[in-house]
Amino acid sequence: MAAEIVRFGKDTYQRSWSLRLFLFVLRVLCFHRYDPYREPHTHARHFVWLIVKGGFVEHRPGLPDRWFGRWSVMHRRREDAHWLELSAPVWVVGLSYGPRKPWGFLTKDGARIAQEVIAARTQ
């Protein structure tokens, strides 16, 4: 099982543990905070999440905001841009699938930028 910590500057954004199962990746994620720039991001793979503790508001360009609380299920395609707003840590069990594609944050002018660029902004 692989472990990963994603940070914005010195602040922990997300911790995750993953297990690759052929074409699938099983993950346990803990979101500690949301993107401080509130820029939607895409994902590398399609995913299904089960929220097991906490909750968040999902913001998607051009769509109404939506609340996902404990025991909610979220399914998104890798190209579905969103950002999450949370006030306390959120724990998720997820399954990612499909071919891996480039992902990143979408800026107000529509450009896609990598996670490392966002992280550098907060240092």
VOKOL-29961 format. One record per residue: residue number from 1; residue in one letter; x, z, y of N, C-alpha, C, O, CB in turn. Coordinates in Angstrom, 3 decimals. Glycine has a CB too. Layout:
+-----+----+----------+----------+----------+----------+----------+----------+----------+----------+----------+----------+----------+----------+----------+----------+----------+
:   i : aa :      npx :      npz :      npy :     capx :     capz :     capy :      cpx :      cpz :      cpy :      opx :      opz :      opy :     cbpx :     cbpz :     cbpy :
+-----+----+----------+----------+----------+----------+----------+----------+----------+----------+----------+----------+----------+----------+----------+----------+----------+
: NUM :  a :        X :        Z :        Y :        X :        Z :        Y :        X :        Z :        Y :        X :        Z :        Y :        X :        Z :        Y :
...
+-----+----+----------+----------+----------+----------+----------+----------+----------+----------+----------+----------+----------+----------+----------+----------+----------+
END
This chain:
+-----+----+----------+----------+----------+----------+----------+----------+----------+----------+----------+----------+----------+----------+----------+----------+----------+
:   i : aa :      npx :      npz :      npy :     capx :     capz :     capy :      cpx :      cpz :      cpy :      opx :      opz :      opy :     cbpx :     cbpz :     cbpy :
+-----+----+----------+----------+----------+----------+----------+----------+----------+----------+----------+----------+----------+----------+----------+----------+----------+
:   1 :  m :    0.854 :    0.000 :   -1.174 :    0.000 :    0.000 :    0.000 :    0.899 :    0.000 :    1.236 :    1.835 :    0.795 :    1.329 :   -0.971 :    1.231 :   -0.001 :
:   2 :  a :    0.614 :   -0.886 :    2.176 :    1.402 :   -1.000 :    3.406 :    0.726 :   -0.228 :    4.535 :   -0.501 :   -0.197 :    4.622 :    1.587 :   -2.486 :    3.803 :
:   3 :  a :    1.518 :    0.388 :    5.388 :    1.007 :    1.127 :    6.544 :    1.522 :    0.465 :    7.816 :    2.625 :   -0.082 :    7.835 :    1.432 :    2.631 :    6.489 :
:   4 :  e :    0.721 :    0.518 :    8.875 :    1.104 :   -0.094 :   10.145 :    0.531 :    0.723 :   11.299 :   -0.588 :    1.231 :   11.219 :    0.615 :   -1.564 :   10.221 :
:   5 :  i :    1.304 :    0.842 :   12.365 :    0.835 :    1.461 :   13.604 :    0.974 :    0.430 :   14.708 :    2.048 :   -0.140 :   14.898 :    1.636 :    2.772 :   13.943 :
:   6 :  v :   -0.114 :    0.184 :   15.440 :   -0.100 :   -0.721 :   16.588 :   -0.190 :    0.136 :   17.833 :   -1.047 :    1.013 :   17.933 :   -1.274 :   -1.768 :   16.526 :
:   7 :  r :    0.703 :   -0.122 :   18.786 :    0.743 :    0.675 :   20.021 :    0.590 :   -0.218 :   21.240 :    0.980 :   -1.385 :   21.223 :    2.057 :    1.472 :   20.114 :
:   8 :  f :    0.022 :    0.341 :   22.295 :    0.062 :   -0.230 :   23.637 :    1.014 :    0.659 :   24.402 :    0.652 :    1.773 :   24.782 :   -1.380 :   -0.309 :   24.323 :
:   9 :  g :    2.228 :    0.187 :   24.634 :    3.238 :    1.049 :   25.244 :    3.518 :    2.203 :   24.305 :    3.872 :    1.989 :   23.146 :    2.777 :    1.568 :   26.636 :
:  10 :  k :    3.364 :    3.419 :   24.791 :    3.603 :    4.613 :   23.972 :    2.336 :    5.124 :   23.302 :    2.404 :    6.011 :   22.451 :    4.201 :    5.712 :   24.823 :
:  11 :  d :    1.181 :    4.579 :   23.674 :   -0.100 :    5.052 :   23.138 :   -0.456 :    4.346 :   21.835 :   -0.336 :    3.125 :   21.732 :   -1.215 :    4.839 :   24.163 :
:  12 :  t :   -0.892 :    5.113 :   20.842 :   -1.323 :    4.528 :   19.576 :   -2.693 :    3.895 :   19.769 :   -3.637 :    4.544 :   20.219 :   -1.360 :    5.596 :   18.446 :
:  13 :  y :   -2.783 :    2.623 :   19.421 :   -4.031 :    1.864 :   19.506 :   -4.755 :    1.911 :   18.162 :   -5.961 :    2.153 :   18.104 :   -3.757 :    0.395 :   19.926 :
:  14 :  q :   -4.009 :    1.678 :   17.084 :   -4.613 :    1.593 :   15.767 :   -3.601 :    1.944 :   14.684 :   -2.425 :    1.592 :   14.778 :   -5.182 :    0.196 :   15.530 :
:  15 :  r :   -4.073 :    2.638 :   13.662 :   -3.297 :    2.850 :   12.441 :   -4.059 :    2.179 :   11.308 :   -5.289 :    2.205 :   11.273 :   -3.061 :    4.386 :   12.152 :
:  16 :  s :   -3.320 :    1.581 :   10.382 :   -4.006 :    0.943 :    9.258 :   -3.168 :    1.040 :    7.989 :   -1.941 :    1.140 :    8.026 :   -4.314 :   -0.529 :    9.579 :
:  17 :  w :   -3.866 :    1.008 :    6.887 :   -3.262 :    0.980 :    5.565 :   -3.912 :   -0.187 :    4.842 :   -5.133 :   -0.336 :    4.884 :   -3.455 :    2.350 :    4.784 :
:  18 :  s :   -3.119 :   -1.013 :    4.182 :   -3.693 :   -2.201 :    3.550 :   -3.154 :   -2.405 :    2.146 :   -2.036 :   -2.003 :    1.822 :   -3.415 :   -3.434 :    4.392 :
:  19 :  l :   -3.970 :   -3.034 :    1.330 :   -3.632 :   -3.367 :   -0.045 :   -4.068 :   -4.808 :   -0.286 :   -5.253 :   -5.124 :   -0.176 :   -4.313 :   -2.379 :   -1.064 :
:  20 :  r :   -3.119 :   -5.682 :   -0.614 :   -3.422 :   -7.093 :   -0.851 :   -3.924 :   -7.260 :   -2.279 :   -3.291 :   -6.807 :   -3.233 :   -2.170 :   -7.986 :   -0.597 :
:  21 :  l :   -5.080 :   -7.923 :   -2.411 :   -5.703 :   -8.184 :   -3.703 :   -5.975 :   -9.685 :   -3.807 :   -7.075 :  -10.138 :   -3.491 :   -7.024 :   -7.354 :   -3.878 :
:  22 :  f :   -5.002 :  -10.439 :   -4.239 :   -5.087 :  -11.891 :   -4.344 :   -5.392 :  -12.492 :   -2.977 :   -4.533 :  -12.449 :   -2.096 :   -6.164 :  -12.304 :   -5.370 :
:  23 :  l :   -6.584 :  -13.051 :   -2.766 :   -6.928 :  -13.683 :   -1.490 :   -7.566 :  -12.705 :   -0.497 :   -7.955 :  -13.103 :    0.601 :   -7.871 :  -14.846 :   -1.733 :
:  24 :  f :   -7.672 :  -11.441 :   -0.877 :   -8.328 :  -10.440 :   -0.046 :   -7.329 :   -9.372 :    0.377 :   -6.305 :   -9.167 :   -0.275 :   -9.511 :   -9.804 :   -0.794 :
:  25 :  v :   -7.641 :   -8.698 :    1.475 :   -6.857 :   -7.544 :    1.907 :   -7.837 :   -6.409 :    2.153 :   -8.719 :   -6.517 :    3.006 :   -6.001 :   -7.862 :    3.196 :
:  26 :  l :   -7.682 :   -5.316 :    1.402 :   -8.491 :   -4.118 :    1.585 :   -7.779 :   -3.234 :    2.596 :   -6.584 :   -2.975 :    2.454 :   -8.723 :   -3.363 :    0.229 :
:  27 :  r :   -8.502 :   -2.763 :    3.625 :   -7.878 :   -1.974 :    4.689 :   -8.662 :   -0.704 :    4.985 :   -9.886 :   -0.655 :    4.866 :   -7.752 :   -2.805 :    5.955 :
:  28 :  v :   -7.926 :    0.302 :    5.367 :   -8.483 :    1.483 :    6.008 :   -7.869 :    1.492 :    7.398 :   -6.647 :    1.453 :    7.545 :   -8.179 :    2.829 :    5.194 :
:  29 :  l :   -8.722 :    1.545 :    8.423 :   -8.252 :    1.490 :    9.805 :   -8.752 :    2.695 :   10.578 :   -9.860 :    3.181 :   10.353 :   -8.710 :    0.194 :   10.486 :
:  30 :  c :   -7.925 :    3.166 :   11.486 :   -8.340 :    4.182 :   12.440 :   -8.031 :    3.643 :   13.834 :   -6.869 :    3.476 :   14.204 :   -7.617 :    5.559 :   12.177 :
:  31 :  f :   -9.089 :    3.372 :   14.602 :   -8.924 :    2.940 :   15.987 :   -8.879 :    4.175 :   16.868 :   -9.804 :    4.988 :   16.851 :  -10.073 :    1.977 :   16.428 :
:  32 :  h :   -7.814 :    4.321 :   17.634 :   -7.658 :    5.485 :   18.502 :   -8.157 :    5.217 :   19.907 :   -8.619 :    6.127 :   20.594 :   -6.212 :    5.911 :   18.550 :
:  33 :  r :   -8.061 :    3.958 :   20.335 :   -8.485 :    3.598 :   21.679 :   -8.778 :    2.110 :   21.702 :   -8.577 :    1.411 :   20.709 :   -7.408 :    3.974 :   22.735 :
:  34 :  y :   -9.251 :    1.631 :   22.840 :   -9.511 :    0.200 :   22.928 :   -8.548 :   -0.452 :   23.899 :   -7.817 :    0.222 :   24.624 :  -10.957 :   -0.065 :   23.356 :
:  35 :  d :   -8.561 :   -1.785 :   23.900 :   -7.695 :   -2.578 :   24.756 :   -7.878 :   -2.161 :   26.207 :   -8.981 :   -2.288 :   26.739 :   -7.982 :   -4.077 :   24.582 :
:  36 :  p :   -6.832 :   -1.668 :   26.866 :   -6.991 :   -1.192 :   28.253 :   -7.328 :   -2.312 :   29.229 :   -7.819 :   -2.035 :   30.323 :   -5.722 :   -0.497 :   28.710 :
:  37 :  y :   -7.081 :   -3.561 :   28.870 :   -7.402 :   -4.693 :   29.740 :   -8.765 :   -5.281 :   29.428 :   -9.241 :   -6.172 :   30.132 :   -6.342 :   -5.769 :   29.614 :
:  38 :  r :   -9.390 :   -4.788 :   28.379 :  -10.722 :   -5.235 :   27.970 :  -10.799 :   -6.752 :   27.813 :  -11.758 :   -7.385 :   28.253 :  -11.757 :   -4.773 :   28.980 :
:  39 :  e :   -9.790 :   -7.316 :   27.187 :   -9.758 :   -8.748 :   26.910 :  -10.139 :   -8.982 :   25.455 :   -9.555 :   -8.367 :   24.562 :   -8.357 :   -9.345 :   27.217 :
:  40 :  p :  -11.096 :   -9.847 :   25.202 :  -11.497 :  -10.105 :   23.813 :  -10.322 :  -10.636 :   23.000 :   -9.427 :  -11.302 :   23.519 :  -12.668 :  -11.106 :   23.764 :
:  41 :  h :  -10.355 :  -10.321 :   21.718 :   -9.326 :  -10.818 :   20.810 :   -9.982 :  -11.440 :   19.587 :  -11.113 :  -11.109 :   19.231 :   -8.363 :   -9.684 :   20.393 :
:  42 :  t :   -9.256 :  -12.339 :   18.958 :   -9.686 :  -12.926 :   17.699 :   -8.911 :  -12.235 :   16.579 :   -8.054 :  -11.391 :   16.842 :   -9.458 :  -14.482 :   17.681 :
:  43 :  h :   -9.210 :  -12.588 :   15.348 :   -8.543 :  -11.984 :   14.193 :   -7.846 :  -13.053 :   13.365 :   -8.157 :  -14.239 :   13.475 :   -9.553 :  -11.211 :   13.324 :
:  44 :  a :   -6.912 :  -12.630 :   12.546 :   -6.171 :  -13.562 :   11.697 :   -7.004 :  -14.047 :   10.507 :   -6.765 :  -15.137 :    9.987 :   -4.892 :  -12.903 :   11.195 :
:  45 :  r :   -7.978 :  -13.245 :   10.074 :   -8.820 :  -13.585 :    8.920 :  -10.258 :  -13.182 :    9.204 :  -10.518 :  -12.392 :   10.111 :   -8.305 :  -12.890 :    7.628 :
:  46 :  h :  -11.186 :  -13.720 :    8.435 :  -12.568 :  -13.245 :    8.465 :  -12.552 :  -11.806 :    7.941 :  -11.646 :  -11.427 :    7.198 :  -13.532 :  -14.174 :    7.603 :
:  47 :  f :  -13.549 :  -11.007 :    8.324 :  -13.562 :   -9.628 :    7.825 :  -14.968 :   -9.053 :    7.745 :  -15.896 :   -9.510 :    8.412 :  -12.706 :   -8.746 :    8.712 :
:  48 :  v :  -15.088 :   -8.028 :    6.898 :  -16.282 :   -7.195 :    6.796 :  -15.803 :   -5.761 :    6.931 :  -14.883 :   -5.341 :    6.230 :  -17.068 :   -7.432 :    5.434 :
:  49 :  w :  -16.427 :   -5.004 :    7.835 :  -16.073 :   -3.599 :    8.044 :  -17.254 :   -2.703 :    7.719 :  -18.405 :   -3.068 :    7.956 :  -15.607 :   -3.361 :    9.490 :
:  50 :  l :  -16.965 :   -1.533 :    7.179 :  -17.924 :   -0.448 :    7.037 :  -17.400 :    0.697 :    7.890 :  -16.312 :    1.213 :    7.633 :  -18.118 :   -0.017 :    5.524 :
:  51 :  i :  -18.160 :    1.098 :    8.900 :  -17.735 :    2.195 :    9.775 :  -18.081 :    3.499 :    9.049 :  -19.246 :    3.747 :    8.740 :  -18.437 :    2.117 :   11.209 :
:  52 :  v :  -17.077 :    4.325 :    8.777 :  -17.301 :    5.553 :    8.011 :  -17.247 :    6.808 :    8.873 :  -17.725 :    7.861 :    8.450 :  -16.278 :    5.660 :    6.907 :
:  53 :  k :  -16.677 :    6.720 :   10.071 :  -16.670 :    7.874 :   10.976 :  -16.578 :    7.365 :   12.407 :  -15.748 :    6.514 :   12.726 :  -15.485 :    8.846 :   10.652 :
:  54 :  g :  -17.443 :    7.897 :   13.264 :  -17.453 :    7.499 :   14.664 :  -18.291 :    6.258 :   14.886 :  -19.153 :    5.915 :   14.078 :  -16.045 :    7.262 :   15.152 :
:  55 :  g :  -18.023 :    5.594 :   15.992 :  -18.763 :    4.390 :   16.326 :  -18.181 :    3.745 :   17.570 :  -17.320 :    4.319 :   18.238 :  -20.246 :    4.704 :   16.529 :
:  56 :  f :  -18.658 :    2.552 :   17.872 :  -18.146 :    1.832 :   19.036 :  -19.189 :    0.831 :   19.523 :  -20.124 :    0.479 :   18.804 :  -16.818 :    1.111 :   18.697 :
:  57 :  v :  -19.005 :    0.388 :   20.755 :  -19.781 :   -0.718 :   21.305 :  -18.911 :   -1.958 :   21.187 :  -17.753 :   -1.958 :   21.605 :  -20.220 :   -0.449 :   22.803 :
:  58 :  e :  -19.476 :   -3.012 :   20.617 :  -18.757 :   -4.277 :   20.522 :  -19.200 :   -5.168 :   21.677 :  -20.394 :   -5.347 :   21.917 :  -19.008 :   -4.973 :   19.144 :
:  59 :  h :  -18.220 :   -5.724 :   22.388 :  -18.463 :   -6.660 :   23.476 :  -17.996 :   -8.034 :   23.017 :  -16.849 :   -8.194 :   22.600 :  -17.732 :   -6.219 :   24.791 :
:  60 :  r :  -18.888 :   -9.035 :   23.092 :  -18.554 :  -10.409 :   22.713 :  -18.943 :  -11.332 :   23.854 :  -20.050 :  -11.223 :   24.382 :  -19.271 :  -10.826 :   21.390 :
:  61 :  p :  -18.058 :  -12.237 :   24.243 :  -18.365 :  -13.139 :   25.357 :  -19.676 :  -13.904 :   25.125 :  -19.873 :  -14.535 :   24.086 :  -17.213 :  -14.131 :   25.563 :
:  62 :  g :  -20.559 :  -13.828 :   26.118 :  -21.814 :  -14.576 :   26.073 :  -22.908 :  -13.965 :   25.224 :  -23.982 :  -14.554 :   25.105 :  -21.549 :  -15.923 :   25.585 :
:  63 :  l :  -22.670 :  -12.787 :   24.619 :  -23.667 :  -12.127 :   23.771 :  -23.930 :  -10.711 :   24.271 :  -23.078 :  -10.122 :   24.937 :  -23.200 :  -12.098 :   22.297 :
:  64 :  p :  -25.111 :  -10.155 :   23.954 :  -25.374 :   -8.763 :   24.362 :  -24.425 :   -7.786 :   23.654 :  -23.993 :   -8.032 :   22.527 :  -26.843 :   -8.384 :   24.056 :
:  65 :  d :  -24.114 :   -6.690 :   24.324 :  -23.301 :   -5.641 :   23.701 :  -24.076 :   -5.051 :   22.526 :  -25.307 :   -5.032 :   22.526 :  -22.924 :   -4.526 :   24.737 :
:  66 :  r :  -23.334 :   -4.567 :   21.520 :  -23.991 :   -4.022 :   20.325 :  -23.278 :   -2.761 :   19.862 :  -22.049 :   -2.723 :   19.797 :  -24.020 :   -5.070 :   19.187 :
:  67 :  w :  -24.048 :   -1.731 :   19.540 :  -23.536 :   -0.469 :   19.034 :  -23.405 :   -0.541 :   17.511 :  -24.319 :   -0.995 :   16.824 :  -24.459 :    0.703 :   19.451 :
:  68 :  f :  -22.266 :   -0.092 :   16.994 :  -22.036 :    0.056 :   15.563 :  -21.682 :    1.513 :   15.318 :  -20.610 :    1.966 :   15.721 :  -20.905 :   -0.909 :   15.048 :
:  69 :  g :  -22.566 :    2.249 :   14.663 :  -22.329 :    3.650 :   14.362 :  -21.971 :    3.841 :   12.901 :  -21.791 :    2.884 :   12.147 :  -23.548 :    4.482 :   14.714 :
:  70 :  r :  -21.873 :    5.111 :   12.524 :  -21.509 :    5.454 :   11.147 :  -22.418 :    4.749 :   10.151 :  -23.635 :    4.706 :   10.328 :  -21.576 :    6.969 :   10.936 :
:  71 :  w :  -21.819 :    4.199 :    9.108 :  -22.429 :    3.458 :    8.003 :  -22.916 :    2.064 :    8.411 :  -23.568 :    1.384 :    7.620 :  -23.585 :    4.249 :    7.440 :
:  72 :  s :  -22.609 :    1.641 :    9.622 :  -22.913 :    0.262 :   10.017 :  -21.946 :   -0.698 :    9.326 :  -20.807 :   -0.343 :    9.024 :  -22.832 :    0.098 :   11.561 :
:  73 :  v :  -22.419 :   -1.915 :    9.082 :  -21.592 :   -2.967 :    8.507 :  -21.440 :   -4.067 :    9.552 :  -22.422 :   -4.501 :   10.154 :  -22.214 :   -3.524 :    7.179 :
:  74 :  m :  -20.207 :   -4.513 :    9.761 :  -19.918 :   -5.595 :   10.699 :  -19.214 :   -6.711 :    9.940 :  -18.244 :   -6.466 :    9.223 :  -19.047 :   -5.094 :   11.900 :
:  75 :  h :  -19.702 :   -7.933 :   10.099 :  -19.056 :   -9.106 :    9.512 :  -18.734 :  -10.074 :   10.641 :  -19.614 :  -10.408 :   11.434 :  -19.966 :   -9.784 :    8.423 :
:  76 :  r :  -17.494 :  -10.527 :   10.727 :  -17.090 :  -11.469 :   11.771 :  -16.167 :  -12.531 :   11.185 :  -15.382 :  -12.266 :   10.276 :  -16.391 :  -10.732 :   12.937 :
:  77 :  r :  -16.283 :  -13.743 :   11.731 :  -15.328 :  -14.809 :   11.415 :  -14.088 :  -14.590 :   12.265 :  -14.164 :  -13.961 :   13.321 :  -15.944 :  -16.234 :   11.668 :
:  78 :  r :  -12.963 :  -15.096 :   11.824 :  -11.701 :  -14.860 :   12.538 :  -11.751 :  -15.346 :   13.972 :  -11.073 :  -14.773 :   14.825 :  -10.557 :  -15.538 :   11.817 :
:  79 :  e :  -12.533 :  -16.390 :   14.278 :  -12.574 :  -16.943 :   15.632 :  -13.583 :  -16.237 :   16.541 :  -13.675 :  -16.577 :   17.720 :  -12.901 :  -18.413 :   15.567 :
:  80 :  d :  -14.344 :  -15.262 :   16.022 :  -15.308 :  -14.520 :   16.836 :  -14.572 :  -13.527 :   17.726 :  -14.164 :  -12.461 :   17.265 :  -16.340 :  -13.786 :   15.940 :
:  81 :  a :  -14.402 :  -13.870 :   18.988 :  -13.676 :  -12.996 :   19.918 :  -14.544 :  -11.792 :   20.293 :  -15.749 :  -11.921 :   20.509 :  -13.258 :  -13.780 :   21.195 :
:  82 :  h :  -13.909 :  -10.625 :   20.364 :  -14.609 :   -9.398 :   20.773 :  -13.602 :   -8.373 :   21.248 :  -12.396 :   -8.523 :   21.054 :  -15.456 :   -8.822 :   19.610 :
:  83 :  w :  -14.123 :   -7.323 :   21.877 :  -13.331 :   -6.124 :   22.110 :  -14.245 :   -4.940 :   21.889 :  -15.457 :   -5.025 :   22.083 :  -12.701 :   -6.105 :   23.548 :
:  84 :  l :  -13.643 :   -3.828 :   21.477 :  -14.399 :   -2.635 :   21.108 :  -14.206 :   -1.543 :   22.143 :  -13.097 :   -1.317 :   22.627 :  -13.979 :   -2.134 :   19.722 :
:  85 :  e :  -15.289 :   -0.875 :   22.472 :  -15.247 :    0.254 :   23.404 :  -15.580 :    1.521 :   22.624 :  -16.658 :    1.635 :   22.041 :  -16.246 :    0.049 :   24.605 :
:  86 :  l :  -14.660 :    2.459 :   22.617 :  -14.891 :    3.703 :   21.894 :  -14.414 :    4.884 :   22.719 :  -13.520 :    4.759 :   23.555 :  -14.185 :    3.682 :   20.533 :
:  87 :  s :  -15.030 :    6.036 :   22.466 :  -14.647 :    7.238 :   23.217 :  -13.942 :    8.257 :   22.331 :  -13.400 :    9.242 :   22.831 :  -15.876 :    7.876 :   23.856 :
:  88 :  a :  -13.945 :    8.032 :   21.038 :  -13.273 :    8.919 :   20.081 :  -12.762 :    8.042 :   18.945 :  -13.241 :    6.921 :   18.776 :  -14.243 :   10.056 :   19.545 :
:  89 :  p :  -11.795 :    8.528 :   18.157 :  -11.291 :    7.721 :   17.046 :  -12.406 :    7.270 :   16.101 :  -13.369 :    7.998 :   15.864 :  -10.250 :    8.504 :   16.268 :
:  90 :  v :  -12.258 :    6.071 :   15.576 :  -13.228 :    5.462 :   14.661 :  -12.492 :    5.067 :   13.386 :  -11.438 :    4.434 :   13.436 :  -13.935 :    4.217 :   15.316 :
:  91 :  w :  -13.065 :    5.451 :   12.232 :  -12.489 :    5.103 :   10.929 :  -13.336 :    4.021 :   10.277 :  -14.564 :    4.094 :   10.266 :  -12.393 :    6.351 :   10.007 :
:  92 :  v :  -12.656 :    3.015 :    9.733 :  -13.302 :    1.840 :    9.159 :  -12.648 :    1.512 :    7.821 :  -11.431 :    1.625 :    7.673 :  -13.216 :    0.629 :   10.128 :
:  93 :  v :  -13.464 :    1.103 :    6.847 :  -12.962 :    0.510 :    5.609 :  -13.331 :   -0.960 :    5.692 :  -14.487 :   -1.303 :    5.939 :  -13.565 :    1.210 :    4.303 :
:  94 :  g :  -12.354 :   -1.826 :    5.487 :  -12.617 :   -3.248 :    5.679 :  -12.028 :   -4.118 :    4.594 :  -11.125 :   -3.722 :    3.857 :  -12.089 :   -3.685 :    6.996 :
:  95 :  l :  -12.576 :   -5.323 :    4.524 :  -12.088 :   -6.339 :    3.615 :  -11.865 :   -7.606 :    4.438 :  -12.797 :   -8.124 :    5.053 :  -13.089 :   -6.582 :    2.426 :
:  96 :  s :  -10.629 :   -8.102 :    4.446 :  -10.289 :   -9.349 :    5.140 :  -10.132 :  -10.437 :    4.097 :   -9.678 :  -10.184 :    2.981 :   -8.984 :   -9.199 :    5.996 :
:  97 :  y :  -10.511 :  -11.655 :    4.469 :  -10.423 :  -12.758 :    3.502 :  -10.274 :  -14.080 :    4.235 :  -10.493 :  -14.172 :    5.443 :  -11.671 :  -12.792 :    2.584 :
:  98 :  g :   -9.902 :  -15.088 :    3.487 :   -9.718 :  -16.422 :    4.035 :   -8.274 :  -16.654 :    4.450 :   -7.478 :  -15.718 :    4.517 :  -10.642 :  -16.637 :    5.219 :
:  99 :  p :   -7.942 :  -17.916 :    4.728 :   -6.563 :  -18.226 :    5.131 :   -6.201 :  -17.532 :    6.432 :   -7.034 :  -17.387 :    7.327 :   -6.373 :  -19.739 :    5.280 :
: 100 :  r :   -4.958 :  -17.107 :    6.524 :   -4.467 :  -16.437 :    7.726 :   -4.221 :  -17.483 :    8.814 :   -3.603 :  -18.517 :    8.559 :   -3.164 :  -15.630 :    7.424 :
: 101 :  k :   -4.704 :  -17.213 :   10.025 :   -4.551 :  -18.115 :   11.167 :   -3.973 :  -17.336 :   12.346 :   -4.033 :  -16.106 :   12.363 :   -5.915 :  -18.768 :   11.551 :
: 102 :  p :   -3.412 :  -18.040 :   13.333 :   -2.926 :  -17.346 :   14.532 :   -4.081 :  -16.624 :   15.236 :   -5.217 :  -17.100 :   15.227 :   -2.245 :  -18.348 :   15.503 :
: 103 :  w :   -3.785 :  -15.490 :   15.836 :   -4.796 :  -14.718 :   16.545 :   -4.181 :  -14.224 :   17.842 :   -2.981 :  -14.371 :   18.074 :   -5.323 :  -13.528 :   15.678 :
: 104 :  g :   -5.014 :  -13.641 :   18.677 :   -4.492 :  -13.075 :   19.911 :   -5.595 :  -12.663 :   20.860 :   -6.781 :  -12.773 :   20.548 :   -3.582 :  -14.059 :   20.589 :
: 105 :  f :   -5.187 :  -12.189 :   22.022 :   -6.117 :  -11.772 :   23.056 :   -6.435 :  -12.956 :   23.953 :   -5.559 :  -13.767 :   24.255 :   -5.542 :  -10.600 :   23.878 :
: 106 :  l :   -7.682 :  -13.056 :   24.376 :   -8.119 :  -14.130 :   25.257 :   -8.181 :  -13.589 :   26.676 :   -8.894 :  -12.619 :   26.934 :   -9.500 :  -14.703 :   24.813 :
: 107 :  t :   -7.460 :  -14.186 :   27.585 :   -7.451 :  -13.740 :   28.975 :   -8.639 :  -14.354 :   29.719 :   -9.336 :  -15.217 :   29.185 :   -6.114 :  -14.120 :   29.669 :
: 108 :  k :   -8.859 :  -13.908 :   30.937 :   -9.987 :  -14.395 :   31.723 :   -9.929 :  -15.910 :   31.946 :  -10.970 :  -16.546 :   32.114 :  -10.027 :  -13.680 :   33.060 :
: 109 :  d :   -8.739 :  -16.487 :   31.950 :   -8.625 :  -17.942 :   32.127 :   -8.688 :  -18.689 :   30.791 :   -8.491 :  -19.903 :   30.756 :   -7.317 :  -18.282 :   32.847 :
: 110 :  g :   -8.964 :  -17.968 :   29.681 :   -9.159 :  -18.604 :   28.391 :   -7.912 :  -18.766 :   27.543 :   -7.994 :  -19.272 :   26.424 :   -9.750 :  -19.913 :   28.598 :
: 111 :  a :   -6.761 :  -18.349 :   28.045 :   -5.523 :  -18.474 :   27.270 :   -5.494 :  -17.440 :   26.148 :   -6.061 :  -16.354 :   26.272 :   -4.288 :  -18.308 :   28.184 :
: 112 :  r :   -4.830 :  -17.790 :   25.062 :   -4.650 :  -16.865 :   23.948 :   -3.231 :  -16.331 :   24.024 :   -2.276 :  -17.108 :   24.045 :   -4.928 :  -17.558 :   22.566 :
: 113 :  i :   -3.083 :  -15.008 :   24.065 :   -1.755 :  -14.408 :   24.134 :   -1.583 :  -13.429 :   22.990 :   -2.543 :  -12.808 :   22.535 :   -1.533 :  -13.706 :   25.489 :
: 114 :  a :   -0.379 :  -13.301 :   22.543 :   -0.086 :  -12.454 :   21.385 :   -0.154 :  -10.977 :   21.743 :   -0.033 :  -10.593 :   22.907 :    1.289 :  -12.786 :   20.820 :
: 115 :  q :   -0.346 :  -10.178 :   20.738 :   -0.419 :   -8.723 :   20.864 :    0.823 :   -8.165 :   21.561 :    0.721 :   -7.213 :   22.335 :   -0.581 :   -8.078 :   19.482 :
: 116 :  e :    1.978 :   -8.742 :   21.296 :    3.221 :   -8.234 :   21.871 :    3.221 :   -8.351 :   23.399 :    3.809 :   -7.515 :   24.086 :    4.418 :   -8.990 :   21.288 :
: 117 :  v :    2.567 :   -9.379 :   23.926 :    2.496 :   -9.549 :   25.383 :    1.659 :   -8.433 :   25.987 :    2.034 :   -7.855 :   27.008 :    1.900 :  -10.933 :   25.754 :
: 118 :  i :    0.541 :   -8.130 :   25.370 :   -0.321 :   -7.032 :   25.848 :    0.452 :   -5.721 :   25.787 :    0.425 :   -4.945 :   26.742 :   -1.632 :   -6.932 :   25.000 :
: 119 :  a :    1.140 :   -5.466 :   24.678 :    1.895 :   -4.220 :   24.531 :    2.953 :   -4.100 :   25.617 :    3.182 :   -3.007 :   26.134 :    2.551 :   -4.146 :   23.146 :
: 120 :  a :    3.596 :   -5.197 :   25.969 :    4.636 :   -5.155 :   27.003 :    4.066 :   -4.800 :   28.363 :    4.780 :   -4.240 :   29.195 :    5.356 :   -6.491 :   27.085 :
: 121 :  r :    2.806 :   -5.108 :   28.616 :    2.181 :   -4.792 :   29.914 :    2.106 :   -3.292 :   30.182 :    2.134 :   -2.867 :   31.337 :    0.782 :   -5.381 :   29.973 :
: 122 :  t :    2.013 :   -2.495 :   29.133 :    1.793 :   -1.053 :   29.301 :    3.078 :   -0.255 :   29.242 :    3.025 :    0.974 :   29.300 :    0.845 :   -0.548 :   28.246 :
: 123 :  q :    4.232 :   -0.899 :   29.128 :    5.507 :   -0.168 :   29.027 :    6.028 :    0.168 :   30.408 :    7.088 :    0.781 :   30.536 :    6.557 :   -0.990 :   28.251 :
+-----+----+----------+----------+----------+----------+----------+----------+----------+----------+----------+----------+----------+----------+----------+----------+----------+
END
